[in-house]
Amino acid sequence: MATDAFPEGFPVEGFPVGEGPSRPGGLLDVLGVAAVMLDAEGRITLWSPQAEKLFGWTAQEALGRPAAQLLVGPENLDQVLTLFSRVMSEGKSWAGVFPVQHKDGSTRLVEFRNMRLQDEGGETYALGIATDQAVLRQVERDLALSVRLVAQSPIGLAVLDTGLRFVMVNPALERINNLPAEEHIGREVQDVLTFLDTEVIAARMREVLGSGRPLLDQFTVGRTAADPAGEHAWSVSYYRLEDPNGRVLGLATSVVDITEQHRAATEAARARRRLAVIADASATVGTTLDVDQTAHELADVIVPELADLAAVDVLDAVLEGRRTTSPSPGDAARFRALAVATAYPTDAVRAADPTGQIASYDADRLITRCVTSARPVLVPHVGAADLPRIAADPQGADLLGRAGLHSYLAVPLIARGEVLGALSLYRVRNPQPFDEDDAVLAVELAARAAVCIDNARSYQSERRTALTLQRHLMNHRPPQPMGMEIAYRYQPAQAAREVGGDWFDAIPVAGDKTALVVGDVMGSGINAAATMGQLRTTTRALADLDLEPADVLQHLDHIVSGLDPAFATCLYAVYDPYLGQCSIAVAGHLPPVLVRSGRPPELLDLPTGAPLGVGGVRFEQTTVPLPDGDQLVLYTDGLVETRDQPIDDRLHMLLDLLAEPELPLEELCDRLLGALRHDNDHDDVALLIARAHAHDE
């Protein structure tokens, strides 16, 4: 029947007006099924166009002729006549494959279905339906292969009609969707795939139905009813289905479960992020020797990659410099809050101790358990009973509960076998609970940061000790000497281990003279401060003997050789107000600056000498006029030496500053330090400025 046999709107019995029968499929066209009718004598009475195509004879050539003579070779004639007689006499159908002679002389195997028909007048006929066996076998093989592939494929396969209703699903898709086939068939996509974003899926399907262009490897993630806690991933492709005539039949979809690959890729990406966090921590945590700054750097690197909220708390005894073993299990612990960081503004931050606050927590607190056991404490799913053991107080527990805290992790800060404190991590918006991998990463970050915190703690402790020692040793404020005005400054280095070696002094000497001293013990820290104290005391004792500057240095050189550190630079000068002159000897020290009224400042060209402690070296002294108003500027190398500028450039800067309009000496000290010193300088500095006032006998 032709596809246009029923024009649109033509009434057909059994079909409402306007709908009509559905369009025919194309499978029979592919098979080319031929129909031939024979009368009781075996003559051809009906001949279809498909018969003409299959056998080569036209209707005019075939009609009225005996079928056996037209289509069967002599060798098969008797067999055919016998079969025909049986069909006509017994009324039994016959089916089979038989060789048929084509008009072109060739022989073809044809699949036959023969049956007897009877009209209203009682006449009998034989109807033969035939198709080329090769074509039929090909279709059968294709169909069998398709059925087997669909049924046994590990890939989920489905066919949907143009209304996006399931008409076929294979066993693999049943397993993937965890739904039997009968619960798919006839149902729309949104009714079956409730665990996915069906709006997007349906839109993709409609796009393929409309355009005919397939969509391949569409990545989809969701959670199935069978495994609501686990994330699954699928690669989905869509193809439009058409019959041989181009009629759209519906849609085919293939679904590949790639959950394992997705999880592996996710884990690899997670591992890369973790490595990035560790690398970031290596670069950003411990940039200074400041405990508070180091704690803030740790909290900042944790948020938001690992936690929504992070807090760093250190045992108070550790910050006070009392190295001790970790608190024992069952003991309370006293903490000082150092840093808190959040990924976003939240009231949950108010549940953590404010920075700088000291708090004592009982043994049942999770942070206490963390430091007493020296092990991580992981609460993947925080319940109401856990909140009081996490928060500082009931108000904090309420804040955390209302903020939505659902997972908590505390890891100890351990350096050199000592527990310093704990790092507390909170997840609120991040939906994933903390797991063992998170704990491993947090322990790694905490260990790196703990070493930095311990170093900073040690440096600050040593810095305080060195400064205390140095200030104690230099607590004597030099008096204003006869005929001279002096101003001085001492500024410690910022780094703890670089404090302690510089000193200055102004010492009264017999005859109203004044000894001016600056020195720098090589090395730094507590040992340097102690050596400096010994040299300062010895220098004052030698000054009382009214020795020449070169002789004083000679004695100091002998003494330094037995100290640790064993080297120092020194400049020793004696000013005589009656003579208006200054005798100077130098032991490896930078030259002083002489500032004369009306003349440019100059670095005095003096014999440099060897540092104290070299031994066996004679020192020379030089006498310099120092009339009324002249200034002598003595300093240690911390004033002019830097790591990124040549010393000559820095000395010229010093001279330029001294060439500016004259200031009171106290202001001049501040000007020099303000212009030449920086906050992060790694050396301490001693500065002594003396201005001469003539004294008449």
Disulfide bonds with the S-S distance in Angstrom:
none
